[in-house]
Amino acid sequence: MSLVAAIPLTIELAVTSICLGAILALLLALARLSGVAVLDWFARLYVFVFRGTPLLVQIFLIYYGLGQFPAIRHSIFWPFLRDPYWCAVLALTLNTAAYASEIIRGGLLSVPHGQIEAARACGMHRFLIFRRIVLPLAIRQALPGYGNEMISMVKATSLASIITLMEVTGVAAKIISETYRAIEVFVVSGTIYLALNFLLTRLIQFAEYRLSAHLRAPLPVTRESAVAATPAGEHR
């Protein structure tokens, strides 16, 4: 029951970091495509650093490293940065944003240029084109790859246990230290992560299904459906 009680914290860590990471990833992707050299190189450097270093190291640097600077300890951010929960959220958010920004950038680049030109011909301004045409099409293209990143983030929440957070893996380690039954406890905790990711994959597949109606084959026309579709006045 202790493992089950830790599930909400695991879900909260994953959902919070994924949502905040998606916003930051979109800003990084737009910076890469902005054409402004400073923004482009900043986004490149950010992605290079956070994709090239382990998430475990990033968590350690944020939780143990930032507190060594007096300026941070006396800043308005210290009440958050001394809390292991927000340090874990910050590390997970920064990490997933680096990966997700490249996925979103690929989705934005996959939008057909002809559709953008058609929207301009209709008199749409740039923000309206982005909101109504570019972003929906980019989400549809990026969703499969972004779904894999969300699944990875659910599993990455297990690293939060190293900074004393009692999510599923943290509770599992505590139980093992008390009972010395490592196999049974880790099998149960692994099953919990498997169930969470199973539900997540079903949600992603449902979203892909709803966003790709134009790619599905039309339903076969039967006599009953043809009669039902005919207006009442045309029946013989």
C-alpha positions as CSV (number, residue, x, y, z in Angstrom):
1,M,0.0,0.0,0.0
2,S,2.9,2.4,0.6
3,L,3.9,2.0,-3.1
4,V,0.4,2.8,-4.2
5,A,0.2,5.9,-2.0
6,A,3.4,7.2,-3.7
7,I,1.8,7.1,-7.2
8,P,0.2,10.6,-7.0
9,L,3.6,12.2,-6.3
10,T,5.1,10.3,-9.3
11,I,2.2,11.5,-11.5
12,E,2.5,15.0,-10.2
13,L,6.2,15.2,-10.9
14,A,5.7,13.8,-14.4
15,V,2.7,16.0,-15.4
16,T,4.2,19.2,-14.0
17,S,7.6,18.8,-15.6
18,I,6.0,17.7,-19.0
19,C,3.7,20.7,-19.0
20,L,6.3,23.3,-18.0
21,G,8.8,21.6,-20.3
22,A,6.4,21.8,-23.3
23,I,6.2,25.6,-22.9
24,L,9.9,26.0,-22.6
25,A,10.5,23.6,-25.5
26,L,8.2,25.6,-27.8
27,L,10.0,28.8,-26.9
28,L,13.4,27.1,-27.7
29,A,12.1,25.8,-31.0
30,L,10.8,29.2,-31.9
31,A,14.2,30.7,-31.0
32,R,15.9,28.2,-33.3
33,L,13.6,29.2,-36.2
34,S,13.5,32.9,-35.4
35,G,16.4,33.8,-37.7
36,V,18.0,35.9,-34.8
37,A,21.5,34.8,-34.4
38,V,21.7,35.4,-30.6
39,L,18.4,33.4,-29.9
40,D,19.5,30.7,-32.3
41,W,22.9,30.1,-30.6
42,F,21.4,30.3,-27.1
43,A,18.9,27.6,-28.0
44,R,21.6,25.5,-29.6
45,L,23.8,25.8,-26.6
46,Y,21.0,25.0,-24.2
47,V,20.1,21.9,-26.2
48,F,23.7,20.8,-26.4
49,V,24.3,21.1,-22.6
50,F,21.2,19.5,-21.4
51,R,21.1,16.7,-24.0
52,G,24.8,16.0,-23.5
53,T,24.9,15.7,-19.7
54,P,23.1,13.0,-17.6
55,L,19.9,13.9,-15.9
56,L,21.3,12.6,-12.6
57,V,24.1,15.1,-12.7
58,Q,21.7,17.9,-13.5
59,I,19.6,17.0,-10.4
60,F,22.7,16.9,-8.2
61,L,23.9,20.3,-9.5
62,I,20.5,21.9,-8.9
63,Y,19.8,20.4,-5.5
64,Y,23.3,20.4,-4.0
65,G,25.1,23.0,-6.2
66,L,22.9,26.1,-6.3
67,G,22.8,26.3,-2.5
68,Q,26.5,26.9,-2.4
69,F,26.1,30.4,-3.8
70,P,25.2,33.1,-1.2
71,A,23.4,35.2,-3.9
72,I,21.0,32.4,-4.5
73,R,20.5,31.6,-0.8
74,H,19.5,35.3,-0.2
75,S,17.3,35.5,-3.3
76,I,13.6,35.2,-3.7
77,F,14.1,31.8,-5.4
78,W,15.7,30.2,-2.4
79,P,12.3,29.0,-0.8
80,F,11.8,27.0,-3.9
81,L,15.3,25.9,-4.6
82,R,15.8,24.5,-1.1
83,D,12.7,22.3,-1.6
84,P,13.6,18.9,-3.1
85,Y,10.3,18.8,-4.9
86,W,10.8,22.0,-6.9
87,C,14.5,21.1,-7.5
88,A,13.3,17.8,-9.1
89,V,10.6,19.6,-11.1
90,L,13.2,22.2,-12.3
91,A,15.7,19.5,-13.3
92,L,13.1,17.4,-15.1
93,T,11.6,20.5,-16.9
94,L,15.0,21.7,-18.1
95,N,16.0,18.3,-19.3
96,T,12.8,17.4,-21.2
97,A,12.7,20.9,-22.8
98,A,16.0,20.2,-24.5
99,Y,14.7,17.0,-26.1
100,A,11.2,18.2,-26.8
101,S,12.4,21.4,-28.5
102,E,14.0,19.4,-31.2
103,I,10.9,17.3,-31.7
104,I,8.7,20.4,-31.9
105,R,11.2,22.1,-34.2
106,G,10.9,19.1,-36.5
107,G,7.2,19.3,-36.4
108,L,7.2,23.0,-37.3
109,L,9.6,22.5,-40.2
110,S,7.3,19.7,-41.5
111,V,4.4,22.1,-42.1
112,P,3.9,22.4,-45.9
113,H,4.9,25.9,-47.1
114,G,2.0,26.0,-49.5
115,Q,-0.5,26.0,-46.7
116,I,1.2,29.0,-45.1
117,E,1.2,30.8,-48.4
118,A,-2.5,30.0,-48.9
119,A,-3.2,31.5,-45.4
120,R,-1.3,34.6,-46.3
121,A,-3.3,34.9,-49.5
122,C,-6.5,34.8,-47.4
123,G,-5.3,37.8,-45.4
124,M,-4.2,36.1,-42.2
125,H,-1.6,37.8,-40.1
126,R,1.4,35.8,-38.8
127,F,0.1,35.1,-35.3
128,L,-3.2,33.8,-36.7
129,I,-1.4,31.6,-39.2
130,F,0.8,30.2,-36.4
131,R,-2.2,29.5,-34.1
132,R,-4.6,28.1,-36.7
133,I,-2.4,26.3,-39.2
134,V,1.2,25.9,-38.2
135,L,0.9,24.9,-34.6
136,P,-2.0,22.3,-35.1
137,L,-0.1,20.7,-38.0
138,A,3.2,20.7,-36.1
139,I,1.5,19.1,-33.0
140,R,0.1,16.3,-35.3
141,Q,3.5,15.6,-36.8
142,A,5.4,15.8,-33.5
143,L,3.0,13.9,-31.3
144,P,4.5,10.4,-31.9
145,G,8.0,11.5,-31.0
146,Y,6.8,13.7,-28.2
147,G,4.8,10.8,-26.8
148,N,8.1,8.8,-26.5
149,E,9.6,11.8,-24.6
150,M,6.6,11.9,-22.2
151,I,7.1,8.1,-21.5
152,S,10.7,8.7,-20.8
153,M,9.9,11.5,-18.3
154,V,7.5,9.2,-16.4
155,K,10.4,6.8,-15.9
156,A,12.9,9.6,-15.2
157,T,10.8,10.7,-12.1
158,S,12.4,7.7,-10.4
159,L,15.7,9.7,-10.2
160,A,13.9,12.2,-7.8
161,S,14.3,9.6,-5.1
162,I,18.0,10.5,-4.8
163,I,17.1,13.9,-3.3
164,T,14.8,12.4,-0.6
165,L,11.5,12.5,-2.5
166,M,9.3,9.6,-1.6
167,E,7.8,8.8,-5.0
168,V,7.5,5.2,-6.1
169,T,11.2,4.4,-6.3
170,G,12.0,6.3,-3.1
171,V,9.3,4.4,-1.2
172,A,10.5,1.1,-2.8
173,A,14.1,1.8,-1.6
174,K,12.8,2.5,1.9
175,I,10.8,-0.7,2.0
176,I,13.8,-2.7,0.8
177,S,16.0,-1.2,3.6
178,E,13.4,-2.4,6.1
179,T,12.5,-5.8,4.7
180,Y,15.5,-6.8,2.5
181,R,13.0,-8.1,-0.1
182,A,14.4,-6.4,-3.1
183,I,13.1,-8.6,-5.9
184,E,9.4,-8.5,-4.8
185,V,9.5,-4.7,-4.1
186,F,11.2,-3.8,-7.4
187,V,8.9,-6.0,-9.4
188,V,5.9,-4.3,-7.9
189,S,7.4,-0.8,-8.5
190,G,8.3,-1.7,-12.0
191,T,4.7,-2.9,-12.6
192,I,3.4,0.4,-11.4
193,Y,5.6,2.3,-13.9
194,L,4.5,-0.1,-16.6
195,A,0.8,0.5,-15.8
196,L,1.3,4.3,-15.8
197,N,3.1,4.2,-19.2
198,F,0.4,1.8,-20.5
199,L,-2.3,4.4,-19.7
200,L,-0.1,7.2,-21.2
201,T,0.4,5.3,-24.5
202,R,-3.3,4.7,-24.8
203,L,-3.9,8.5,-24.3
204,I,-1.3,9.3,-26.9
205,Q,-2.8,6.8,-29.4
206,F,-6.2,8.3,-28.8
207,A,-4.9,11.8,-29.5
208,E,-3.2,10.6,-32.7
209,Y,-6.4,8.9,-33.8
210,R,-8.4,12.1,-33.3
211,L,-5.8,14.3,-35.0
212,S,-5.4,12.1,-38.1
213,A,-8.9,11.6,-39.3
214,H,-7.9,12.6,-42.8
215,L,-5.4,9.7,-43.0
216,R,-8.0,7.0,-42.2
217,A,-9.7,5.0,-44.9
218,P,-13.3,6.0,-45.4
219,L,-15.9,3.6,-44.1
220,P,-17.4,1.2,-46.7
221,V,-20.8,2.3,-48.0
222,T,-23.5,-0.2,-47.3
223,R,-27.1,-0.2,-48.5
224,E,-28.4,0.7,-45.0
225,S,-26.0,3.6,-44.6
226,A,-26.8,4.9,-48.1
227,V,-30.6,4.8,-47.4
228,A,-30.0,6.5,-44.0
229,A,-28.0,9.3,-45.7
230,T,-30.7,9.9,-48.4
231,P,-33.1,12.8,-47.6
232,A,-36.6,11.6,-46.8
233,G,-38.1,13.2,-49.8
234,E,-36.0,11.2,-52.2
235,H,-36.9,7.8,-50.9
236,R,-38.9,5.7,-53.4
